[in-house]
Amino acid sequence: MSKETLYEHITQLSAARQARLEALWRMTPSERVAAMRRGQLTMEQCCAWAARHPDQVPQINGEYEFLVAYTVEVCE
């Protein structure tokens, strides 16, 4: 088992996250909305999108749609 420093581990995790998000950033805002509504975006992708472009993410009553979708009131 190889030893790695904490810095190397964090660097690897960061690179892996960047790779997972690349497809998201290649999409247009409308493509991201459609993918989110089809359930094709992960929570990580939705949160990254909301952090980078909060004005693009649809909201319901002031909350991000991808979060509100899991509440009881919306599911009924």
Phi and psi in degrees as GROMACS dihedral restraints (atoms count N, CA, C in turn):
[ dihedral_restraints ]
;  ai    aj    ak    al  type     phi  dphi    fc
    3     4     5     6     1   -84.2    20    10
    4     5     6     7     1   147.4    20    10
    6     7     8     9     1   -93.3    20    10
    7     8     9    10     1   139.9    20    10
    9    10    11    12     1  -133.2    20    10
   10    11    12    13     1   152.1    20    10
   12    13    14    15     1   -78.8    20    10
   13    14    15    16     1   162.5    20    10
   15    16    17    18     1   -59.2    20    10
   16    17    18    19     1   -40.7    20    10
   18    19    20    21     1   -59.4    20    10
   19    20    21    22     1   -44.4    20    10
   21    22    23    24     1   -64.3    20    10
   22    23    24    25     1   -39.7    20    10
   24    25    26    27     1   -64.1    20    10
   25    26    27    28     1   -46.1    20    10
   27    28    29    30     1   -64.2    20    10
   28    29    30    31     1   -39.2    20    10
   30    31    32    33     1   -61.6    20    10
   31    32    33    34     1   -42.1    20    10
   33    34    35    36     1   -65.9    20    10
   34    35    36    37     1   -42.4    20    10
   36    37    38    39     1   -62.9    20    10
   37    38    39    40     1   -41.4    20    10
   39    40    41    42     1   -64.2    20    10
   40    41    42    43     1   -42.1    20    10
   42    43    44    45     1   -64.5    20    10
   43    44    45    46     1   -39.7    20    10
   45    46    47    48     1   -65.5    20    10
   46    47    48    49     1   -40.3    20    10
   48    49    50    51     1   -64.3    20    10
   49    50    51    52     1   -44.5    20    10
   51    52    53    54     1   -57.2    20    10
   52    53    54    55     1   -42.4    20    10
   54    55    56    57     1   -62.9    20    10
   55    56    57    58     1   -40.7    20    10
   57    58    59    60     1   -66.7    20    10
   58    59    60    61     1   -29.5    20    10
   60    61    62    63     1   -92.0    20    10
   61    62    63    64     1   -11.4    20    10
   63    64    65    66     1   -55.0    20    10
   64    65    66    67     1   -45.2    20    10
   66    67    68    69     1   -61.8    20    10
   67    68    69    70     1   -36.8    20    10
   69    70    71    72     1   -61.2    20    10
   70    71    72    73     1   -44.9    20    10
   72    73    74    75     1   -74.4    20    10
   73    74    75    76     1   -18.0    20    10
   75    76    77    78     1   -77.2    20    10
   76    77    78    79     1   -17.7    20    10
   78    79    80    81     1   -77.8    20    10
   79    80    81    82     1   153.9    20    10
   81    82    83    84     1   -79.5    20    10
   82    83    84    85     1   164.3    20    10
   84    85    86    87     1   -55.8    20    10
   85    86    87    88     1   -42.1    20    10
   87    88    89    90     1   -67.8    20    10
   88    89    90    91     1   -33.8    20    10
   90    91    92    93     1   -67.0    20    10
   91    92    93    94     1   -37.3    20    10
   93    94    95    96     1   -64.7    20    10
   94    95    96    97     1   -42.6    20    10
   96    97    98    99     1   -61.0    20    10
   97    98    99   100     1   -47.7    20    10
   99   100   101   102     1   -61.8    20    10
  100   101   102   103     1   -43.3    20    10
  102   103   104   105     1   -64.1    20    10
  103   104   105   106     1   -40.6    20    10
  105   106   107   108     1   -61.5    20    10
  106   107   108   109     1   -45.3    20    10
  108   109   110   111     1   -69.3    20    10
  109   110   111   112     1   -24.2    20    10
  111   112   113   114     1   -83.0    20    10
  112   113   114   115     1    -5.9    20    10
  114   115   116   117     1    80.2    20    10
  115   116   117   118     1    22.3    20    10
  117   118   119   120     1   -94.4    20    10
  118   119   120   121     1    -4.9    20    10
  120   121   122   123     1  -101.8    20    10
  121   122   123   124     1   140.6    20    10
  123   124   125   126     1   -78.4    20    10
  124   125   126   127     1   166.2    20    10
  126   127   128   129     1   -61.9    20    10
  127   128   129   130     1   -37.6    20    10
  129   130   131   132     1   -59.0    20    10
  130   131   132   133     1   -44.6    20    10
  132   133   134   135     1   -66.1    20    10
  133   134   135   136     1   -43.4    20    10
  135   136   137   138     1   -61.9    20    10
  136   137   138   139     1   -43.1    20    10
  138   139   140   141     1   -66.9    20    10
  139   140   141   142     1   -38.9    20    10
  141   142   143   144     1   -65.2    20    10
  142   143   144   145     1   -41.0    20    10
  144   145   146   147     1   -62.2    20    10
  145   146   147   148     1   -47.7    20    10
  147   148   149   150     1   -63.1    20    10
  148   149   150   151     1   -34.5    20    10
  150   151   152   153     1   -71.6    20    10
  151   152   153   154     1   -39.0    20    10
  153   154   155   156     1   -83.1    20    10
  154   155   156   157     1   -39.8    20    10
  156   157   158   159     1  -135.1    20    10
  157   158   159   160     1    68.6    20    10
  159   160   161   162     1   -60.8    20    10
  160   161   162   163     1   -26.0    20    10
  162   163   164   165     1   -75.2    20    10
  163   164   165   166     1   -15.3    20    10
  165   166   167   168     1   -89.0    20    10
  166   167   168   169     1   -21.9    20    10
  168   169   170   171     1   -82.1    20    10
  169   170   171   172     1   123.8    20    10
  171   172   173   174     1   -59.5    20    10
  172   173   174   175     1   145.6    20    10
  174   175   176   177     1  -124.4    20    10
  175   176   177   178     1   153.2    20    10
  177   178   179   180     1  -126.5    20    10
  178   179   180   181     1   118.3    20    10
  180   181   182   183     1    51.5    20    10
  181   182   183   184     1    41.3    20    10
  183   184   185   186     1    81.1    20    10
  184   185   186   187     1     3.8    20    10
  186   187   188   189     1  -117.4    20    10
  187   188   189   190     1   149.1    20    10
  189   190   191   192     1   -62.0    20    10
  190   191   192   193     1   134.8    20    10
  192   193   194   195     1   -57.1    20    10
  193   194   195   196     1   -37.5    20    10
  195   196   197   198     1   -67.4    20    10
  196   197   198   199     1   -21.6    20    10
  198   199   200   201     1   -88.8    20    10
  199   200   201   202     1   -42.6    20    10
  201   202   203   204     1   -65.2    20    10
  202   203   204   205     1   -29.2    20    10
  204   205   206   207     1   -57.6    20    10
  205   206   207   208     1   -21.9    20    10
  207   208   209   210     1   -95.8    20    10
  208   209   210   211     1     1.2    20    10
  210   211   212   213     1   -83.5    20    10
  211   212   213   214     1   154.7    20    10
  213   214   215   216     1   -60.7    20    10
  214   215   216   217     1   -41.9    20    10
  216   217   218   219     1   -59.8    20    10
  217   218   219   220     1   -39.3    20    10
  219   220   221   222     1   -78.1    20    10
  220   221   222   223     1   -33.4    20    10
  222   223   224   225     1   -72.2    20    10
  223   224   225   226     1   -21.8    20    10
